[in-house]
Amino acid sequence: MHIILGRGGIKLIEKAAEIIAKSKNIVVLTGAGISTESGIKDFRSRTGIYKMAPEYVLSIGYFLENPKDFYSFALENLYHPDAKPNIGHDILAKWEKEGRIRKIITQNIDGLHHKAGSREVIEFHGTMETASCLNCGASYTADEMFRRFKEMEDFYVCSHCETARERERYIKPDVVLFGDAGEWFTQEGFVEILGLIGDADCVLVLGTSLKVVPFASFPQYRGSGVPLVIVNRDETAYDHGQDTIAIRDSIGKTLNDIDNLF
C-alpha cells in the first residue's frame, strides 16, 4: 500500500481513519509544519528564519561568546508567548486521552503539544519554555527571561548562585543548540525512542519533510508491516515506501477529517 494524495481524496482519508481508529500504540513524529498552523515560522522552509541568520547564531559557542545577541535573536524568533495550539494539536491530545497515542516525539520547541493537553511528549530538541543555569541548574520560565531581558543589564547571569567565572552561570534556554548535547541525544535516549517506534502499531508523521538526521531516520525502525501515515505539504523520502499513506494537505484539516470518521 502506498498512495500519494494532493488535495481532496476522501478514500485515502477513510483508509487513514481506519488505521488510526484501530490503533492503540501510535507514535507520532511532529515537525514545524504543525506549528506553522499556529502562526509560528518554519525554520527550514524557503521563507523560514534560517534565511535571516546562519546556524552559528543558534550554536552553543555563539551563546557563550555573545549571550546578549543570542537572546536578542532567540526571543524575537523562538519565543512565541501568544501562540496557541491549533486543531491538530488538540486532536492529538484527544487521541492520547482515548488511548490511541502512546507517545509524541517532536522537533518543535514551542511547547504547544503540552499546552494542548498532551502528556506523553518527548521534546527531542528541548523547549524554549524554560531556561536553566549552567552551574546550579536553577530554572527560569521564558516569561521570566523576557522580563529580565527588558529590565536587567546582565539578565543572562543566574541570580541564585556564584562562581569565579561569570560565564559558568549563564542561563541557557533548554533547547538543543548546534554543538550542544540534549537529553535525548544519548545512547539511552536513542534506545528508548527506537524501542517506542519498534513497538508502535502505527507511526504518524506530521509536518516534517524528514530531512534532518537523526530524526529523519526514525520511521525506518517501525516493525514490518506497520503502517506509516504522513501528513506534510512537501514530499518526503518515505512517501513511496511500503505500507505508507502520504497526504499533502493541512494537518489540522486532515486530522479533523480523520477524527470525524471514527
N, C-alpha and C positions, 0 to 999 in steps of 0.2 A: 504494500500500500504506500504510494506517495502521490499526493495531489497538491498542485500549486494553485493558489487562488489569488486573483486580483481583487476586485470588489464584487460584492454580491456572492452568489453561490450557496444557496440555502442548504443543499445536500451536504456540502462539506461542513457547515456549521452543525448540522444534525449528527454527522459522524463524530465530530469533536465532542459534542454534548453526550453522545452515547458512551464514549471512552471515559470522560470525566465523571459522568453520573455513577458509573460502576467502580470507580477507583477509590481506594481507601488509604493510599500511601503515595500521594503525589509529591514530588519535589519540584518546586518552581524556581526557575532561574530568571531574575529580572535585571534589566539594564535601564539606561537613560530614557528609552522610549516610553516607559510607563510614567516617568516623572515629567516629561515634556507636556503631557496632557494635563498637568497641574501648573503649567507655565514656567517650568524650570528649564534652563538652557541645556542642550545636549553638548557634552564636552567635545565629541569627536565628529560631529556632522560638519558639513561644509560651512554651516553658519554658527558652529559652536564656539565656545570661548577659547579653544585651542588656537583659533585664528588670531586671538588677541595677545596671547602670551605663550612663550615656549615652555616646554615641560620643566625646565630647570627652575622656574619660579615656584613650582609645586614640588620641589625636592627638599629633602631633609637638610642638605648642605646650604641651600638658599635660605631656608628658615633660620638656621643657626647664625648665619652671617648677616642677614637682613630681616630681623623679625618684624620691624615696623612695616616695611614694604610688603613682606609676605602677608601680614594680617590685612593690610590695606586692600590687597588683591583678593584674598580669601573671603573677607567679609562682604566685599562687593559682589563676588561671583559665586560663592559657595554657600552663603548664609541666606536662607530664604524663610524668614520668620512668618511671612504671610501666606506661604504656600500651604494648600490644604490637600488631603488625599482626594483622589478622583474616584469615579465609579469602579475603575479597575482595581485600585487598592481595596475599596470597600467589598467588592465581590470576593477577592482573595481572603479577606478576613472572615467573610460569611462562610466560605467553603472550609476554612480551617475549623470554625465552630461546628460545622456539620460533619466533621471527621474525614473529609476528603484529603486535605493537605497536611502532610507531615512536617514539611519544612520549606521556608522560602530562603533562598540564597541570593542575595542582592549585591550588585556592584554599586548601588546608589548609596550616597552618604547623607541623604536628606531626612532620614527618619520617618518618611511618610507611611511606610508599612506599619510601624508601631503606632503612629497617630491614627491609623485606620482601625486598629484593634487587633492586628496580627501579633501573636506572641512567639510563634516558632520561627524566628528570623535570625539568619546569620548575615551580619553586615560584613561582607568579605573585604571591603576596602575601608572599614571603620565607619565612623559617623562624625558629622560636623556639629552635632547637637551638644557635644561636650568637649572639654579640653582638660589636659592633665599636666601637672608639674613634672618635669623630667627628673626631679630629685626626690620629692616626698610623695608624689602621686596624688596630691590634693586635686579634687575635681572641681571644675568650673563649668557652668552652663554656657551655651553660646550666647544667650542673652546677657549674662554677666560679662563675658569677654567683649561684647559690643559696647556695653556701658563703660567698661574700663578703657576701651579704645577711645571713646569720646571724651573721657574725663581725666585720664591719667597719662603722664609722660611715659613712664616705664610700665605700661599696662600689662605687658607680656612677661613680667617678672613675678614669680609667686610671692604672695603676701603671707604665707604660712610657714616658711622655712628660711634658713640662711645657709649659704655656702661661701667658701673662699672665692670661687669664681661665679659671678652672677649668671653667666651663660648656662651653668649647670641647673639652674632652677627656672629656666624659661618654661612658659606654659604653652604646650603644643596641642593643637586640635587633635582629637582622637581619630584622625584619618591616616591611612597608609600613604605616605608621601613617596615619591621616587627616591630610591636608595634607602628606603626605610623597611623595617620588618614589622608586619602586623601579626595579630593574634592567630590568624588563620594561615599565614604564610610559614607554617612549620610542618614538620613531618606528621605530628599528631593531628594538626588541623586538616591536612590533606587526607589523611586516613579516615577521619570522621566524615568528611564531605563525600569522599568516594564511596564510603560504606553506605551513606544515606542514598546516594544515587543508585548504587548497585542493588539496594533493597526496594527501590521505588517500583510501583506498578504503572506509573506514567510520569514522564518528565515534560513539564510545561515551560516553554521558553517565551518570555515576554519582553519586547523592546530592546533587544540586543542583537547585533549582527554577528556576534560570536567570533570576533577577530582578535581579541586581546587575550593572550595566554597569561596565566594558566586557566582562567575562567572559560575560555573558548573550548577547552578540551573536555569539560565535564560531561556533556551529553553522551560522549562515546563510551562512558563507563556504565551506562544503564545495561540491564540484563537483556539477553537475547529475546527478541520479540516484544519487548516493552515499547509501547507507543511513545513517540516524540511529537508533541504538538507545539508548533512555533507560530507566534503572532508577532510579526515585525513588518514594518513598512518596506524595508530593504531586504534583498535576498541574503541568505546565509549559506555557508558551505554545507550545511546539513539538509537543505531543502529537498534534495533529490534522493535522500537516503531511504533505506528500507524502513517500513513501519513509521513513516513520517507524514504528518499533515502540516503544510505550511500555508498560513493565512496572512496575506499582506493587506492589513486594514488596521483601523483604530483599535487599540487594546480595549478601551472602555466599552466601545460599541460591540466588539466581538464577544467579550466575556459576558456582557449583559444579554446578548442574543443567546449564548450558550446556556446561561443560567435560567433564562425564561423557558427553555425546552425541557428542564428537569421535570 
